[in-house]
Amino acid sequence: MKNQFDGQKPLRLGTAKRPAVIRVQTEKRSQEVSALLAKNDWHGTIEVDPDHPEDIGDLERLQNPVETRIVGAKTGRNAPCPCGSGQKYKKCCGK
């Protein structure tokens, strides 16, 4: 069974190889979204379909990217306690 990415990183949303797919209901809204894409140098395809609800999920993901959280190193059992008591973690705050 092959890996989904075949050893390559997933493509970023909003690039030429992976454009954002946006569905709007009116031509006016299409022009607004098109201007927003052009302003931020994002690539996307805009579909005008008055019979279906708007689908701007990709646009929202482009505007609010997920930030990577960095987690600090975990305190080991036998390491000094980070509270400053001078005891080992397992005998102080690790109970």
Rosetta constraint file for C-alpha pairs under 8 A:
AtomPair CA 2 CA 6 HARMONIC 6.69 0.50
AtomPair CA 3 CA 7 HARMONIC 7.26 0.50
AtomPair CA 5 CA 9 HARMONIC 6.58 0.50
AtomPair CA 5 CA 10 HARMONIC 6.54 0.50
AtomPair CA 11 CA 15 HARMONIC 7.86 0.50
AtomPair CA 11 CA 17 HARMONIC 7.35 0.50
AtomPair CA 11 CA 18 HARMONIC 6.41 0.50
AtomPair CA 12 CA 18 HARMONIC 6.67 0.50
AtomPair CA 13 CA 18 HARMONIC 5.53 0.50
AtomPair CA 13 CA 19 HARMONIC 6.12 0.50
AtomPair CA 13 CA 20 HARMONIC 6.15 0.50
AtomPair CA 13 CA 58 HARMONIC 7.73 0.50
AtomPair CA 13 CA 62 HARMONIC 7.17 0.50
AtomPair CA 14 CA 18 HARMONIC 5.96 0.50
AtomPair CA 14 CA 19 HARMONIC 4.56 0.50
AtomPair CA 14 CA 20 HARMONIC 5.08 0.50
AtomPair CA 14 CA 42 HARMONIC 4.89 0.50
AtomPair CA 14 CA 43 HARMONIC 4.82 0.50
AtomPair CA 14 CA 44 HARMONIC 6.19 0.50
AtomPair CA 14 CA 62 HARMONIC 7.11 0.50
AtomPair CA 15 CA 19 HARMONIC 5.29 0.50
AtomPair CA 15 CA 20 HARMONIC 7.85 0.50
AtomPair CA 15 CA 42 HARMONIC 6.20 0.50
AtomPair CA 15 CA 43 HARMONIC 5.32 0.50
AtomPair CA 15 CA 44 HARMONIC 7.87 0.50
AtomPair CA 16 CA 43 HARMONIC 5.66 0.50
AtomPair CA 16 CA 44 HARMONIC 7.94 0.50
AtomPair CA 18 CA 43 HARMONIC 7.88 0.50
AtomPair CA 19 CA 42 HARMONIC 7.70 0.50
AtomPair CA 19 CA 43 HARMONIC 4.95 0.50
AtomPair CA 19 CA 44 HARMONIC 4.36 0.50
AtomPair CA 19 CA 45 HARMONIC 6.57 0.50
AtomPair CA 20 CA 43 HARMONIC 6.40 0.50
AtomPair CA 20 CA 44 HARMONIC 4.26 0.50
AtomPair CA 20 CA 45 HARMONIC 6.19 0.50
AtomPair CA 20 CA 58 HARMONIC 5.48 0.50
AtomPair CA 20 CA 59 HARMONIC 6.80 0.50
AtomPair CA 21 CA 44 HARMONIC 5.77 0.50
AtomPair CA 21 CA 45 HARMONIC 5.09 0.50
AtomPair CA 21 CA 46 HARMONIC 6.28 0.50
AtomPair CA 21 CA 47 HARMONIC 7.89 0.50
AtomPair CA 21 CA 56 HARMONIC 7.82 0.50
AtomPair CA 21 CA 58 HARMONIC 6.37 0.50
AtomPair CA 22 CA 44 HARMONIC 7.24 0.50
AtomPair CA 22 CA 45 HARMONIC 6.19 0.50
AtomPair CA 22 CA 46 HARMONIC 4.91 0.50
AtomPair CA 22 CA 47 HARMONIC 6.27 0.50
AtomPair CA 22 CA 54 HARMONIC 7.82 0.50
AtomPair CA 22 CA 55 HARMONIC 5.80 0.50
AtomPair CA 22 CA 56 HARMONIC 5.19 0.50
AtomPair CA 22 CA 57 HARMONIC 7.45 0.50
AtomPair CA 22 CA 58 HARMONIC 6.68 0.50
AtomPair CA 22 CA 59 HARMONIC 7.00 0.50
AtomPair CA 23 CA 46 HARMONIC 5.76 0.50
AtomPair CA 23 CA 47 HARMONIC 4.70 0.50
AtomPair CA 23 CA 48 HARMONIC 5.96 0.50
AtomPair CA 23 CA 49 HARMONIC 6.79 0.50
AtomPair CA 23 CA 53 HARMONIC 7.81 0.50
AtomPair CA 23 CA 54 HARMONIC 5.36 0.50
AtomPair CA 23 CA 55 HARMONIC 4.94 0.50
AtomPair CA 23 CA 56 HARMONIC 6.42 0.50
AtomPair CA 24 CA 29 HARMONIC 6.52 0.50
AtomPair CA 24 CA 30 HARMONIC 6.29 0.50
AtomPair CA 24 CA 46 HARMONIC 7.27 0.50
AtomPair CA 24 CA 47 HARMONIC 6.23 0.50
AtomPair CA 24 CA 48 HARMONIC 5.07 0.50
AtomPair CA 24 CA 49 HARMONIC 6.15 0.50
AtomPair CA 24 CA 50 HARMONIC 7.32 0.50
AtomPair CA 24 CA 53 HARMONIC 7.17 0.50
AtomPair CA 24 CA 54 HARMONIC 4.64 0.50
AtomPair CA 24 CA 55 HARMONIC 6.57 0.50
AtomPair CA 24 CA 56 HARMONIC 7.55 0.50
AtomPair CA 25 CA 29 HARMONIC 7.19 0.50
AtomPair CA 25 CA 30 HARMONIC 7.92 0.50
AtomPair CA 25 CA 48 HARMONIC 5.39 0.50
AtomPair CA 25 CA 49 HARMONIC 5.02 0.50
AtomPair CA 25 CA 50 HARMONIC 4.18 0.50
AtomPair CA 25 CA 51 HARMONIC 7.31 0.50
AtomPair CA 25 CA 52 HARMONIC 7.07 0.50
AtomPair CA 25 CA 53 HARMONIC 6.81 0.50
AtomPair CA 25 CA 54 HARMONIC 6.14 0.50
AtomPair CA 26 CA 30 HARMONIC 6.35 0.50
AtomPair CA 26 CA 48 HARMONIC 6.09 0.50
AtomPair CA 26 CA 49 HARMONIC 7.29 0.50
AtomPair CA 26 CA 50 HARMONIC 6.37 0.50
AtomPair CA 27 CA 31 HARMONIC 6.33 0.50
AtomPair CA 27 CA 48 HARMONIC 6.52 0.50
AtomPair CA 28 CA 32 HARMONIC 6.46 0.50
AtomPair CA 29 CA 33 HARMONIC 6.22 0.50
AtomPair CA 30 CA 34 HARMONIC 6.01 0.50
AtomPair CA 30 CA 46 HARMONIC 6.65 0.50
AtomPair CA 30 CA 47 HARMONIC 7.76 0.50
AtomPair CA 30 CA 48 HARMONIC 6.83 0.50
AtomPair CA 31 CA 35 HARMONIC 6.11 0.50
AtomPair CA 32 CA 36 HARMONIC 6.33 0.50
AtomPair CA 33 CA 37 HARMONIC 6.18 0.50
AtomPair CA 33 CA 46 HARMONIC 7.96 0.50
AtomPair CA 34 CA 38 HARMONIC 6.17 0.50
AtomPair CA 34 CA 46 HARMONIC 7.58 0.50
AtomPair CA 35 CA 39 HARMONIC 6.01 0.50
AtomPair CA 36 CA 40 HARMONIC 6.39 0.50
AtomPair CA 37 CA 41 HARMONIC 5.96 0.50
AtomPair CA 37 CA 42 HARMONIC 4.95 0.50
AtomPair CA 37 CA 43 HARMONIC 6.55 0.50
AtomPair CA 37 CA 44 HARMONIC 7.11 0.50
AtomPair CA 38 CA 42 HARMONIC 6.27 0.50
AtomPair CA 38 CA 43 HARMONIC 7.78 0.50
AtomPair CA 56 CA 60 HARMONIC 6.32 0.50
AtomPair CA 57 CA 61 HARMONIC 6.28 0.50
AtomPair CA 58 CA 62 HARMONIC 6.28 0.50
AtomPair CA 59 CA 63 HARMONIC 6.28 0.50
AtomPair CA 60 CA 64 HARMONIC 6.03 0.50
AtomPair CA 61 CA 65 HARMONIC 5.58 0.50
AtomPair CA 61 CA 66 HARMONIC 7.87 0.50
AtomPair CA 75 CA 79 HARMONIC 6.56 0.50
AtomPair CA 75 CA 81 HARMONIC 7.85 0.50
AtomPair CA 75 CA 82 HARMONIC 7.92 0.50
AtomPair CA 75 CA 89 HARMONIC 7.53 0.50
AtomPair CA 76 CA 89 HARMONIC 7.24 0.50
AtomPair CA 77 CA 88 HARMONIC 7.11 0.50
AtomPair CA 77 CA 89 HARMONIC 5.49 0.50
AtomPair CA 77 CA 90 HARMONIC 5.00 0.50
AtomPair CA 77 CA 94 HARMONIC 7.35 0.50
AtomPair CA 78 CA 88 HARMONIC 5.47 0.50
AtomPair CA 78 CA 89 HARMONIC 6.09 0.50
AtomPair CA 78 CA 90 HARMONIC 6.42 0.50
AtomPair CA 79 CA 88 HARMONIC 5.63 0.50
AtomPair CA 79 CA 89 HARMONIC 5.88 0.50
AtomPair CA 80 CA 84 HARMONIC 7.78 0.50
AtomPair CA 80 CA 86 HARMONIC 6.23 0.50
AtomPair CA 80 CA 87 HARMONIC 5.89 0.50
AtomPair CA 80 CA 88 HARMONIC 4.54 0.50
AtomPair CA 80 CA 89 HARMONIC 5.55 0.50
AtomPair CA 81 CA 85 HARMONIC 6.56 0.50
AtomPair CA 81 CA 86 HARMONIC 6.52 0.50
AtomPair CA 81 CA 87 HARMONIC 5.96 0.50
AtomPair CA 81 CA 88 HARMONIC 5.33 0.50
AtomPair CA 81 CA 89 HARMONIC 4.19 0.50
AtomPair CA 81 CA 90 HARMONIC 7.97 0.50
AtomPair CA 81 CA 92 HARMONIC 6.74 0.50
AtomPair CA 81 CA 93 HARMONIC 6.95 0.50
AtomPair CA 82 CA 89 HARMONIC 7.50 0.50
AtomPair CA 83 CA 93 HARMONIC 7.78 0.50
AtomPair CA 85 CA 92 HARMONIC 7.76 0.50
AtomPair CA 87 CA 91 HARMONIC 6.56 0.50
AtomPair CA 87 CA 92 HARMONIC 6.23 0.50
AtomPair CA 88 CA 92 HARMONIC 6.36 0.50
AtomPair CA 89 CA 93 HARMONIC 5.74 0.50
AtomPair CA 89 CA 94 HARMONIC 5.28 0.50
AtomPair CA 90 CA 94 HARMONIC 4.54 0.50
AtomPair CA 90 CA 95 HARMONIC 6.10 0.50
AtomPair CA 91 CA 95 HARMONIC 6.50 0.50
